[in-house]
Amino acid sequence: MNTFNLPLKEDYPAYYSTYVDKVSGENFSELILKQIEELTQLFDSKPKEWADFVYEEGKWSPKEVLGHITDTDRIMTFRALCFARGEEAALPGFDQNEYVVKGKFGAVPIDLLVADFIAQRKALLTLIQTLSEDVLDNVGNGNGKPITPRALFWIIPGHFAHHMEILKTRY
């Protein structure tokens, strides 16, 4: 499966609309590949020190934003895989700020962070190709809320779009 429809509003908690609304009307696989290119072009167009810049105290650097995007991609992909396989146990939430602190992304070379993001996105695409469409609407419990694999997969590029807007406008 290379593409699939967007989730219905009832497939995910309302607060994820911020992300899903950013990618409506897109072909999923093409969007994921386009986002890899968009990210690599952005980081390639900047001097290396830009990746460590913080525009305001308490905000993340571009390296930390990228680490957060990749962590979130992995978490959403894991949740989607679990629910696609019929997992009935509730999966926990995560504290994004703690993950960024404990990820120590500032100490990781930017080239490695970019390569890690690309590898995660490629793994996402191959996983999706192994799934049948009927499992995308299984309902699981993520962070105490019902959500489907279809919704989780579409949240991933929407979350990316959200953070890319910030990287492009504030850094």
VMD Tcl script that builds the backbone (N, CA, C; Angstrom):
set m [mol new atoms 513]
animate dup $m
set s [atomselect $m all]
$s set {name element resname resid chain x y z} {
  {N N MET 1 A 0.855 -1.182 0.000}
  {CA C MET 1 A 0.000 0.000 0.000}
  {C C MET 1 A 0.893 1.234 0.000}
  {N N ASN 2 A 0.750 2.093 -0.985}
  {CA C ASN 2 A 1.577 3.288 -1.066}
  {C C ASN 2 A 0.848 4.541 -0.632}
  {N N THR 3 A -0.444 4.494 -0.618}
  {CA C THR 3 A -1.206 5.666 -0.203}
  {C C THR 3 A -2.519 5.192 0.399}
  {N N PHE 4 A -3.110 6.038 1.175}
  {CA C PHE 4 A -4.379 5.699 1.801}
  {C C PHE 4 A -5.045 6.990 2.235}
  {N N ASN 5 A -6.345 6.888 2.472}
  {CA C ASN 5 A -7.139 8.066 2.806}
  {C C ASN 5 A -6.807 8.620 4.181}
  {N N LEU 6 A -7.157 9.882 4.354}
  {CA C LEU 6 A -7.029 10.523 5.656}
  {C C LEU 6 A -7.978 9.879 6.659}
  {N N PRO 7 A -7.684 10.017 7.932}
  {CA C PRO 7 A -8.593 9.476 8.945}
  {C C PRO 7 A -9.841 10.339 9.069}
  {N N LEU 8 A -10.881 9.761 9.624}
  {CA C LEU 8 A -12.069 10.526 9.975}
  {C C LEU 8 A -11.788 11.268 11.275}
  {N N LYS 9 A -12.513 12.334 11.527}
  {CA C LYS 9 A -12.311 13.129 12.749}
  {C C LYS 9 A -12.469 12.279 14.014}
  {N N GLU 10 A -13.338 11.285 13.966}
  {CA C GLU 10 A -13.547 10.452 15.156}
  {C C GLU 10 A -12.450 9.402 15.348}
  {N N ASP 11 A -11.483 9.342 14.430}
  {CA C ASP 11 A -10.389 8.375 14.534}
  {C C ASP 11 A -9.262 8.822 15.458}
  {N N TYR 12 A -9.333 10.060 15.946}
  {CA C TYR 12 A -8.236 10.592 16.756}
  {C C TYR 12 A -8.748 11.712 17.663}
  {N N PRO 13 A -8.025 11.988 18.745}
  {CA C PRO 13 A -8.418 13.101 19.620}
  {C C PRO 13 A -8.362 14.428 18.869}
  {N N ALA 14 A -9.254 15.323 19.208}
  {CA C ALA 14 A -9.394 16.596 18.491}
  {C C ALA 14 A -8.106 17.403 18.441}
  {N N TYR 15 A -7.265 17.301 19.459}
  {CA C TYR 15 A -6.043 18.123 19.461}
  {C C TYR 15 A -5.076 17.737 18.343}
  {N N TYR 16 A -5.235 16.566 17.752}
  {CA C TYR 16 A -4.393 16.193 16.618}
  {C C TYR 16 A -4.864 16.810 15.305}
  {N N SER 17 A -6.011 17.458 15.292}
  {CA C SER 17 A -6.490 18.124 14.076}
  {C C SER 17 A -5.487 19.146 13.575}
  {N N THR 18 A -4.786 19.778 14.488}
  {CA C THR 18 A -3.748 20.753 14.118}
  {C C THR 18 A -2.786 20.143 13.104}
  {N N TYR 19 A -2.447 18.892 13.312}
  {CA C TYR 19 A -1.494 18.221 12.426}
  {C C TYR 19 A -2.175 17.632 11.196}
  {N N VAL 20 A -3.261 16.918 11.385}
  {CA C VAL 20 A -3.933 16.258 10.261}
  {C C VAL 20 A -4.418 17.291 9.244}
  {N N ASP 21 A -4.905 18.426 9.719}
  {CA C ASP 21 A -5.392 19.469 8.800}
  {C C ASP 21 A -4.296 20.030 7.904}
  {N N LYS 22 A -3.054 19.932 8.321}
  {CA C LYS 22 A -1.936 20.453 7.530}
  {C C LYS 22 A -1.608 19.589 6.319}
  {N N VAL 23 A -2.110 18.358 6.290}
  {CA C VAL 23 A -1.725 17.438 5.215}
  {C C VAL 23 A -2.911 16.898 4.421}
  {N N SER 24 A -4.067 17.472 4.591}
  {CA C SER 24 A -5.233 16.971 3.856}
  {C C SER 24 A -5.018 17.158 2.355}
  {N N GLY 25 A -5.480 16.174 1.605}
  {CA C GLY 25 A -5.374 16.243 0.156}
  {C C GLY 25 A -4.048 15.771 -0.403}
  {N N GLU 26 A -3.181 15.241 0.412}
  {CA C GLU 26 A -1.861 14.798 -0.028}
  {C C GLU 26 A -1.837 13.293 -0.276}
  {N N ASN 27 A -0.915 12.844 -1.112}
  {CA C ASN 27 A -0.600 11.434 -1.274}
  {C C ASN 27 A 0.432 11.110 -0.200}
  {N N PHE 28 A 0.144 10.158 0.669}
  {CA C PHE 28 A 0.982 9.911 1.835}
  {C C PHE 28 A 2.439 9.633 1.480}
  {N N SER 29 A 2.679 8.652 0.635}
  {CA C SER 29 A 4.057 8.277 0.306}
  {C C SER 29 A 4.815 9.420 -0.353}
  {N N GLU 30 A 4.171 10.103 -1.269}
  {CA C GLU 30 A 4.816 11.253 -1.913}
  {C C GLU 30 A 5.120 12.346 -0.899}
  {N N LEU 31 A 4.207 12.558 0.032}
  {CA C LEU 31 A 4.402 13.577 1.066}
  {C C LEU 31 A 5.596 13.228 1.953}
  {N N ILE 32 A 5.700 11.995 2.366}
  {CA C ILE 32 A 6.822 11.576 3.216}
  {C C ILE 32 A 8.146 11.798 2.488}
  {N N LEU 33 A 8.212 11.427 1.224}
  {CA C LEU 33 A 9.438 11.635 0.440}
  {C C LEU 33 A 9.719 13.126 0.235}
  {N N LYS 34 A 8.683 13.895 -0.006}
  {CA C LYS 34 A 8.841 15.340 -0.168}
  {C C LYS 34 A 9.369 15.972 1.122}
  {N N GLN 35 A 8.900 15.489 2.250}
  {CA C GLN 35 A 9.350 16.042 3.522}
  {C C GLN 35 A 10.814 15.690 3.808}
  {N N ILE 36 A 11.258 14.522 3.387}
  {CA C ILE 36 A 12.687 14.193 3.517}
  {C C ILE 36 A 13.504 15.212 2.741}
  {N N GLU 37 A 13.094 15.482 1.521}
  {CA C GLU 37 A 13.803 16.450 0.680}
  {C C GLU 37 A 13.749 17.852 1.275}
  {N N GLU 38 A 12.592 18.240 1.769}
  {CA C GLU 38 A 12.426 19.568 2.371}
  {C C GLU 38 A 13.362 19.742 3.572}
  {N N LEU 39 A 13.437 18.737 4.401}
  {CA C LEU 39 A 14.293 18.832 5.578}
  {C C LEU 39 A 15.769 18.878 5.191}
  {N N THR 40 A 16.193 18.009 4.291}
  {CA C THR 40 A 17.601 17.999 3.907}
  {C C THR 40 A 17.987 19.305 3.221}
  {N N GLN 41 A 17.103 19.844 2.400}
  {CA C GLN 41 A 17.397 21.133 1.759}
  {C C GLN 41 A 17.527 22.248 2.787}
  {N N LEU 42 A 16.644 22.275 3.771}
  {CA C LEU 42 A 16.715 23.315 4.795}
  {C C LEU 42 A 18.034 23.240 5.557}
  {N N PHE 43 A 18.367 22.071 6.075}
  {CA C PHE 43 A 19.599 21.952 6.860}
  {C C PHE 43 A 20.845 22.147 5.992}
  {N N ASP 44 A 20.817 21.703 4.736}
  {CA C ASP 44 A 21.958 21.915 3.831}
  {C C ASP 44 A 22.149 23.387 3.483}
  {N N SER 45 A 21.068 24.160 3.511}
  {CA C SER 45 A 21.150 25.574 3.123}
  {C C SER 45 A 21.658 26.474 4.254}
  {N N LYS 46 A 21.813 25.929 5.434}
  {CA C LYS 46 A 22.206 26.720 6.602}
  {C C LYS 46 A 23.642 26.409 7.004}
  {N N PRO 47 A 24.303 27.390 7.618}
  {CA C PRO 47 A 25.629 27.077 8.165}
  {C C PRO 47 A 25.494 26.090 9.325}
  {N N LYS 48 A 26.518 25.297 9.577}
  {CA C LYS 48 A 26.461 24.250 10.605}
  {C C LYS 48 A 26.050 24.807 11.967}
  {N N GLU 49 A 26.514 26.010 12.319}
  {CA C GLU 49 A 26.209 26.574 13.638}
  {C C GLU 49 A 24.721 26.923 13.799}
  {N N TRP 50 A 23.996 27.069 12.691}
  {CA C TRP 50 A 22.563 27.347 12.750}
  {C C TRP 50 A 21.831 26.247 13.507}
  {N N ALA 51 A 22.292 25.022 13.364}
  {CA C ALA 51 A 21.618 23.880 13.983}
  {C C ALA 51 A 21.626 23.949 15.510}
  {N N ASP 52 A 22.508 24.758 16.084}
  {CA C ASP 52 A 22.599 24.903 17.539}
  {C C ASP 52 A 21.968 26.201 18.038}
  {N N PHE 53 A 21.441 27.013 17.137}
  {CA C PHE 53 A 20.866 28.313 17.497}
  {C C PHE 53 A 19.548 28.147 18.256}
  {N N VAL 54 A 19.375 28.950 19.284}
  {CA C VAL 54 A 18.120 28.988 20.034}
  {C C VAL 54 A 17.610 30.421 19.935}
  {N N TYR 55 A 16.423 30.610 19.382}
  {CA C TYR 55 A 15.912 31.959 19.133}
  {C C TYR 55 A 15.361 32.642 20.379}
  {N N GLU 56 A 15.108 31.865 21.430}
  {CA C GLU 56 A 14.566 32.426 22.663}
  {C C GLU 56 A 14.871 31.458 23.798}
  {N N GLU 57 A 15.154 31.988 24.959}
  {CA C GLU 57 A 15.449 31.126 26.102}
  {C C GLU 57 A 14.284 30.160 26.351}
  {N N GLY 58 A 14.637 28.911 26.583}
  {CA C GLY 58 A 13.624 27.892 26.829}
  {C C GLY 58 A 13.118 27.202 25.574}
  {N N LYS 59 A 13.537 27.672 24.408}
  {CA C LYS 59 A 13.131 27.042 23.145}
  {C C LYS 59 A 14.203 26.054 22.702}
  {N N TRP 60 A 13.824 25.154 21.819}
  {CA C TRP 60 A 14.743 24.148 21.332}
  {C C TRP 60 A 15.576 24.687 20.175}
  {N N SER 61 A 16.767 24.134 20.001}
  {CA C SER 61 A 17.593 24.420 18.826}
  {C C SER 61 A 17.049 23.619 17.648}
  {N N PRO 62 A 17.443 23.954 16.415}
  {CA C PRO 62 A 17.030 23.129 15.277}
  {C C PRO 62 A 17.424 21.652 15.425}
  {N N LYS 63 A 18.583 21.380 16.019}
  {CA C LYS 63 A 18.970 19.981 16.267}
  {C C LYS 63 A 17.953 19.313 17.196}
  {N N GLU 64 A 17.553 20.034 18.229}
  {CA C GLU 64 A 16.590 19.472 19.175}
  {C C GLU 64 A 15.212 19.306 18.537}
  {N N VAL 65 A 14.830 20.243 17.692}
  {CA C VAL 65 A 13.558 20.116 16.971}
  {C C VAL 65 A 13.600 18.863 16.089}
  {N N LEU 66 A 14.704 18.676 15.382}
  {CA C LEU 66 A 14.833 17.506 14.516}
  {C C LEU 66 A 14.812 16.214 15.339}
  {N N GLY 67 A 15.513 16.198 16.460}
  {CA C GLY 67 A 15.475 15.024 17.324}
  {C C GLY 67 A 14.065 14.743 17.815}
  {N N HIS 68 A 13.337 15.804 18.168}
  {CA C HIS 68 A 11.948 15.662 18.608}
  {C C HIS 68 A 11.064 15.116 17.487}
  {N N ILE 69 A 11.233 15.621 16.277}
  {CA C ILE 69 A 10.445 15.124 15.146}
  {C C ILE 69 A 10.693 13.626 14.954}
  {N N THR 70 A 11.952 13.226 14.977}
  {CA C THR 70 A 12.286 11.815 14.765}
  {C C THR 70 A 11.757 10.945 15.902}
  {N N ASP 71 A 11.910 11.405 17.148}
  {CA C ASP 71 A 11.346 10.656 18.275}
  {C C ASP 71 A 9.835 10.488 18.117}
  {N N THR 72 A 9.167 11.566 17.757}
  {CA C THR 72 A 7.708 11.513 17.612}
  {C C THR 72 A 7.310 10.597 16.462}
  {N N ASP 73 A 8.050 10.655 15.346}
  {CA C ASP 73 A 7.806 9.721 14.239}
  {C C ASP 73 A 7.874 8.279 14.747}
  {N N ARG 74 A 8.898 7.974 15.530}
  {CA C ARG 74 A 9.076 6.608 16.020}
  {C C ARG 74 A 7.949 6.194 16.957}
  {N N ILE 75 A 7.580 7.089 17.841}
  {CA C ILE 75 A 6.522 6.766 18.805}
  {C C ILE 75 A 5.192 6.553 18.090}
  {N N MET 76 A 4.850 7.436 17.168}
  {CA C MET 76 A 3.593 7.293 16.438}
  {C C MET 76 A 3.613 6.041 15.568}
  {N N THR 77 A 4.749 5.741 14.959}
  {CA C THR 77 A 4.873 4.536 14.142}
  {C C THR 77 A 4.723 3.289 15.009}
  {N N PHE 78 A 5.359 3.284 16.165}
  {CA C PHE 78 A 5.235 2.144 17.075}
  {C C PHE 78 A 3.791 1.951 17.504}
  {N N ARG 79 A 3.134 3.028 17.881}
  {CA C ARG 79 A 1.731 2.923 18.278}
  {C C ARG 79 A 0.888 2.367 17.127}
  {N N ALA 80 A 1.113 2.903 15.928}
  {CA C ALA 80 A 0.352 2.440 14.764}
  {C C ALA 80 A 0.588 0.957 14.510}
  {N N LEU 81 A 1.834 0.512 14.599}
  {CA C LEU 81 A 2.148 -0.900 14.412}
  {C C LEU 81 A 1.423 -1.751 15.453}
  {N N CYS 82 A 1.502 -1.340 16.698}
  {CA C CYS 82 A 0.840 -2.102 17.767}
  {C C CYS 82 A -0.654 -2.239 17.499}
  {N N PHE 83 A -1.303 -1.139 17.177}
  {CA C PHE 83 A -2.747 -1.177 16.970}
  {C C PHE 83 A -3.110 -1.913 15.681}
  {N N ALA 84 A -2.267 -1.816 14.655}
  {CA C ALA 84 A -2.506 -2.565 13.425}
  {C C ALA 84 A -2.428 -4.069 13.686}
  {N N ARG 85 A -1.612 -4.459 14.640}
  {CA C ARG 85 A -1.466 -5.872 14.986}
  {C C ARG 85 A -2.484 -6.333 16.024}
  {N N GLY 86 A -3.384 -5.430 16.418}
  {CA C GLY 86 A -4.454 -5.802 17.324}
  {C C GLY 86 A -4.157 -5.617 18.799}
  {N N GLU 87 A -3.129 -4.885 19.119}
  {CA C GLU 87 A -2.785 -4.658 20.531}
  {C C GLU 87 A -3.970 -4.038 21.259}
  {N N GLU 88 A -4.300 -4.615 22.391}
  {CA C GLU 88 A -5.420 -4.111 23.185}
  {C C GLU 88 A -4.970 -3.350 24.420}
  {N N ALA 89 A -3.713 -3.499 24.803}
  {CA C ALA 89 A -3.204 -2.767 25.965}
  {C C ALA 89 A -3.073 -1.286 25.625}
  {N N ALA 90 A -3.329 -0.453 26.608}
  {CA C ALA 90 A -3.145 0.990 26.426}
  {C C ALA 90 A -1.652 1.297 26.367}
  {N N LEU 91 A -1.286 2.159 25.454}
  {CA C LEU 91 A 0.111 2.573 25.336}
  {C C LEU 91 A 0.280 3.944 25.997}
  {N N PRO 92 A 1.402 4.141 26.681}
  {CA C PRO 92 A 1.583 5.383 27.435}
  {C C PRO 92 A 1.868 6.586 26.548}
  {N N GLY 93 A 1.665 7.757 27.132}
  {CA C GLY 93 A 2.079 8.994 26.482}
  {C C GLY 93 A 3.558 9.207 26.731}
  {N N PHE 94 A 4.052 10.379 26.339}
  {CA C PHE 94 A 5.450 10.704 26.596}
  {C C PHE 94 A 5.562 12.211 26.796}
  {N N ASP 95 A 6.532 12.602 27.585}
  {CA C ASP 95 A 6.792 14.013 27.849}
  {C C ASP 95 A 7.827 14.492 26.841}
  {N N GLN 96 A 7.387 15.231 25.836}
  {CA C GLN 96 A 8.284 15.646 24.757}
  {C C GLN 96 A 9.468 16.453 25.276}
  {N N ASN 97 A 9.253 17.265 26.271}
  {CA C ASN 97 A 10.358 18.071 26.803}
  {C C ASN 97 A 11.420 17.195 27.467}
  {N N GLU 98 A 10.990 16.209 28.228}
  {CA C GLU 98 A 11.939 15.285 28.856}
  {C C GLU 98 A 12.680 14.461 27.802}
  {N N TYR 99 A 11.978 14.056 26.762}
  {CA C TYR 99 A 12.637 13.294 25.704}
  {C C TYR 99 A 13.722 14.132 25.029}
  {N N VAL 100 A 13.460 15.404 24.805}
  {CA C VAL 100 A 14.467 16.266 24.181}
  {C C VAL 100 A 15.656 16.437 25.121}
  {N N VAL 101 A 15.396 16.693 26.389}
  {CA C VAL 101 A 16.494 16.844 27.354}
  {C C VAL 101 A 17.334 15.567 27.395}
  {N N LYS 102 A 16.681 14.427 27.537}
  {CA C LYS 102 A 17.398 13.158 27.671}
  {C C LYS 102 A 17.978 12.668 26.343}
  {N N GLY 103 A 17.478 13.197 25.235}
  {CA C GLY 103 A 18.023 12.845 23.928}
  {C C GLY 103 A 19.385 13.464 23.672}
  {N N LYS 104 A 19.698 14.551 24.370}
  {CA C LYS 104 A 20.997 15.235 24.235}
  {C C LYS 104 A 21.363 15.453 22.771}
  {N N PHE 105 A 20.398 15.933 22.012}
  {CA C PHE 105 A 20.592 16.101 20.567}
  {C C PHE 105 A 21.660 17.131 20.225}
  {N N GLY 106 A 21.888 18.085 21.116}
  {CA C GLY 106 A 22.930 19.085 20.874}
  {C C GLY 106 A 24.309 18.477 20.758}
  {N N ALA 107 A 24.524 17.307 21.350}
  {CA C ALA 107 A 25.821 16.640 21.304}
  {C C ALA 107 A 25.965 15.714 20.096}
  {N N VAL 108 A 24.904 15.562 19.331}
  {CA C VAL 108 A 24.925 14.663 18.174}
  {C C VAL 108 A 25.224 15.481 16.914}
  {N N PRO 109 A 26.140 15.027 16.066}
  {CA C PRO 109 A 26.408 15.760 14.822}
  {C C PRO 109 A 25.132 15.889 13.980}
  {N N ILE 110 A 24.957 17.043 13.383}
  {CA C ILE 110 A 23.735 17.301 12.611}
  {C C ILE 110 A 23.581 16.317 11.463}
  {N N ASP 111 A 24.683 15.926 10.840}
  {CA C ASP 111 A 24.589 14.971 9.736}
  {C C ASP 111 A 23.999 13.635 10.201}
  {N N LEU 112 A 24.328 13.217 11.421}
  {CA C LEU 112 A 23.789 11.978 11.958}
  {C C LEU 112 A 22.303 12.127 12.281}
  {N N LEU 113 A 21.910 13.283 12.824}
  {CA C LEU 113 A 20.488 13.509 13.102}
  {C C LEU 113 A 19.657 13.490 11.818}
  {N N VAL 114 A 20.193 14.096 10.764}
  {CA C VAL 114 A 19.488 14.096 9.478}
  {C C VAL 114 A 19.413 12.670 8.924}
  {N N ALA 115 A 20.510 11.933 8.984}
  {CA C ALA 115 A 20.517 10.554 8.487}
  {C C ALA 115 A 19.537 9.686 9.283}
  {N N ASP 116 A 19.453 9.916 10.582}
  {CA C ASP 116 A 18.528 9.162 11.424}
  {C C ASP 116 A 17.083 9.458 11.032}
  {N N PHE 117 A 16.785 10.725 10.792}
  {CA C PHE 117 A 15.439 11.110 10.346}
  {C C PHE 117 A 15.095 10.408 9.030}
  {N N ILE 118 A 16.022 10.437 8.074}
  {CA C ILE 118 A 15.786 9.817 6.771}
  {C C ILE 118 A 15.555 8.316 6.932}
  {N N ALA 119 A 16.366 7.666 7.759}
  {CA C ALA 119 A 16.212 6.224 7.976}
  {C C ALA 119 A 14.847 5.911 8.590}
  {N N GLN 120 A 14.416 6.716 9.549}
  {CA C GLN 120 A 13.111 6.504 10.170}
  {C C GLN 120 A 11.997 6.653 9.144}
  {N N ARG 121 A 12.086 7.700 8.311}
  {CA C ARG 121 A 11.041 7.921 7.307}
  {C C ARG 121 A 10.999 6.780 6.290}
  {N N LYS 122 A 12.144 6.269 5.888}
  {CA C LYS 122 A 12.165 5.154 4.943}
  {C C LYS 122 A 11.594 3.894 5.582}
  {N N ALA 123 A 11.898 3.677 6.858}
  {CA C ALA 123 A 11.328 2.533 7.577}
  {C C ALA 123 A 9.808 2.676 7.681}
  {N N LEU 124 A 9.340 3.882 7.883}
  {CA C LEU 124 A 7.890 4.132 7.931}
  {C C LEU 124 A 7.240 3.714 6.613}
  {N N LEU 125 A 7.845 4.109 5.508}
  {CA C LEU 125 A 7.269 3.775 4.199}
  {C C LEU 125 A 7.269 2.274 3.936}
  {N N THR 126 A 8.338 1.583 4.318}
  {CA C THR 126 A 8.334 0.136 4.081}
  {C C THR 126 A 7.347 -0.571 5.009}
  {N N LEU 127 A 7.201 -0.098 6.232}
  {CA C LEU 127 A 6.199 -0.684 7.128}
  {C C LEU 127 A 4.813 -0.555 6.520}
  {N N ILE 128 A 4.483 0.624 6.066}
  {CA C ILE 128 A 3.145 0.859 5.512}
  {C C ILE 128 A 2.880 -0.057 4.322}
  {N N GLN 129 A 3.897 -0.337 3.526}
  {CA C GLN 129 A 3.719 -1.221 2.376}
  {C C GLN 129 A 3.389 -2.650 2.793}
  {N N THR 130 A 3.730 -3.014 4.026}
  {CA C THR 130 A 3.448 -4.377 4.490}
  {C C THR 130 A 2.063 -4.528 5.098}
  {N N LEU 131 A 1.376 -3.428 5.334}
  {CA C LEU 131 A 0.073 -3.474 6.012}
  {C C LEU 131 A -1.073 -3.552 5.019}
  {N N SER 132 A -2.105 -4.283 5.384}
  {CA C SER 132 A -3.313 -4.256 4.574}
  {C C SER 132 A -4.180 -3.097 5.063}
  {N N GLU 133 A -4.928 -2.549 4.161}
  {CA C GLU 133 A -5.722 -1.348 4.478}
  {C C GLU 133 A -6.715 -1.596 5.616}
  {N N ASP 134 A -7.218 -2.821 5.742}
  {CA C ASP 134 A -8.245 -3.072 6.757}
  {C C ASP 134 A -7.737 -2.907 8.191}
  {N N VAL 135 A -6.431 -3.012 8.443}
  {CA C VAL 135 A -5.931 -2.853 9.809}
  {C C VAL 135 A -5.742 -1.385 10.197}
  {N N LEU 136 A -5.846 -0.487 9.219}
  {CA C LEU 136 A -5.618 0.927 9.499}
  {C C LEU 136 A -6.701 1.558 10.356}
  {N N ASP 137 A -7.846 0.894 10.432}
  {CA C ASP 137 A -8.953 1.444 11.215}
  {C C ASP 137 A -9.172 0.709 12.539}
  {N N ASN 138 A -8.239 -0.165 12.906}
  {CA C ASN 138 A -8.283 -0.761 14.244}
  {C C ASN 138 A -8.188 0.376 15.263}
  {N N VAL 139 A -8.904 0.258 16.341}
  {CA C VAL 139 A -8.859 1.306 17.360}
  {C C VAL 139 A -8.018 0.833 18.532}
  {N N GLY 140 A -7.053 1.659 18.904}
  {CA C GLY 140 A -6.216 1.379 20.059}
  {C C GLY 140 A -6.307 2.509 21.059}
  {N N ASN 141 A -5.616 2.349 22.155}
  {CA C ASN 141 A -5.607 3.358 23.202}
  {C C ASN 141 A -4.193 3.896 23.345}
  {N N GLY 142 A -4.004 5.118 22.891}
  {CA C GLY 142 A -2.718 5.784 23.013}
  {C C GLY 142 A -2.847 6.982 23.926}
  {N N ASN 143 A -2.088 6.964 25.004}
  {CA C ASN 143 A -2.117 8.081 25.956}
  {C C ASN 143 A -3.529 8.318 26.507}
  {N N GLY 144 A -4.253 7.222 26.701}
  {CA C GLY 144 A -5.576 7.318 27.306}
  {C C GLY 144 A -6.696 7.705 26.364}
  {N N LYS 145 A -6.420 7.781 25.076}
  {CA C LYS 145 A -7.429 8.193 24.091}
  {C C LYS 145 A -7.513 7.183 22.958}
  {N N PRO 146 A -8.714 6.982 22.403}
  {CA C PRO 146 A -8.821 6.088 21.246}
  {C C PRO 146 A -8.213 6.737 20.004}
  {N N ILE 147 A -7.507 5.905 19.241}
  {CA C ILE 147 A -6.856 6.403 18.022}
  {C C ILE 147 A -6.593 5.215 17.099}
  {N N THR 148 A -6.576 5.463 15.801}
  {CA C THR 148 A -6.349 4.403 14.817}
  {C C THR 148 A -4.951 4.514 14.200}
  {N N PRO 149 A -4.445 3.400 13.651}
  {CA C PRO 149 A -3.179 3.475 12.922}
  {C C PRO 149 A -3.235 4.499 11.778}
  {N N ARG 150 A -4.352 4.551 11.074}
  {CA C ARG 150 A -4.495 5.517 9.975}
  {C C ARG 150 A -4.239 6.943 10.488}
  {N N ALA 151 A -4.852 7.280 11.610}
  {CA C ALA 151 A -4.671 8.616 12.177}
  {C C ALA 151 A -3.220 8.831 12.598}
  {N N LEU 152 A -2.643 7.855 13.257}
  {CA C LEU 152 A -1.260 7.995 13.711}
  {C C LEU 152 A -0.310 8.217 12.540}
  {N N PHE 153 A -0.519 7.450 11.460}
  {CA C PHE 153 A 0.345 7.634 10.294}
  {C C PHE 153 A 0.212 9.043 9.720}
  {N N TRP 154 A -0.998 9.577 9.653}
  {CA C TRP 154 A -1.191 10.917 9.089}
  {C C TRP 154 A -0.751 12.025 10.043}
  {N N ILE 155 A -0.746 11.759 11.332}
  {CA C ILE 155 A -0.244 12.753 12.286}
  {C C ILE 155 A 1.244 12.997 12.054}
  {N N ILE 156 A 1.963 11.971 11.664}
  {CA C ILE 156 A 3.414 12.079 11.472}
  {C C ILE 156 A 3.787 13.204 10.496}
  {N N PRO 157 A 3.289 13.216 9.267}
  {CA C PRO 157 A 3.684 14.319 8.374}
  {C C PRO 157 A 3.088 15.666 8.788}
  {N N GLY 158 A 1.934 15.649 9.447}
  {CA C GLY 158 A 1.364 16.908 9.927}
  {C C GLY 158 A 2.193 17.520 11.041}
  {N N HIS 159 A 2.686 16.683 11.929}
  {CA C HIS 159 A 3.569 17.125 13.014}
  {C C HIS 159 A 4.851 17.711 12.424}
  {N N PHE 160 A 5.390 17.035 11.423}
  {CA C PHE 160 A 6.570 17.533 10.727}
  {C C PHE 160 A 6.293 18.916 10.135}
  {N N ALA 161 A 5.169 19.064 9.434}
  {CA C ALA 161 A 4.828 20.344 8.797}
  {C C ALA 161 A 4.741 21.452 9.839}
  {N N HIS 162 A 4.162 21.152 10.979}
  {CA C HIS 162 A 4.062 22.119 12.080}
  {C C HIS 162 A 5.452 22.623 12.483}
  {N N HIS 163 A 6.375 21.702 12.700}
  {CA C HIS 163 A 7.708 22.098 13.146}
  {C C HIS 163 A 8.540 22.733 12.035}
  {N N MET 164 A 8.324 22.328 10.803}
  {CA C MET 164 A 9.063 22.970 9.699}
  {C C MET 164 A 8.656 24.432 9.552}
  {N N GLU 165 A 7.393 24.729 9.750}
  {CA C GLU 165 A 6.944 26.130 9.713}
  {C C GLU 165 A 7.703 26.948 10.756}
  {N N ILE 166 A 7.860 26.390 11.930}
  {CA C ILE 166 A 8.574 27.094 12.999}
  {C C ILE 166 A 10.053 27.236 12.644}
  {N N LEU 167 A 10.677 26.168 12.147}
  {CA C LEU 167 A 12.076 26.264 11.768}
  {C C LEU 167 A 12.314 27.327 10.694}
  {N N LYS 168 A 11.387 27.429 9.762}
  {CA C LYS 168 A 11.550 28.385 8.663}
  {C C LYS 168 A 11.241 29.821 9.060}
  {N N THR 169 A 10.393 30.015 10.050}
  {CA C THR 169 A 9.971 31.384 10.378}
  {C C THR 169 A 10.653 31.969 11.609}
  {N N ARG 170 A 11.133 31.136 12.514}
  {CA C ARG 170 A 11.694 31.670 13.759}
  {C C ARG 170 A 13.186 31.484 13.903}
  {N N TYR 171 A 13.799 30.711 13.018}
  {CA C TYR 171 A 15.234 30.446 13.173}
  {C C TYR 171 A 16.036 31.114 12.090}
}
mol reanalyze $m
mol bondsrecalc $m
mol representation Tube
mol addrep $m
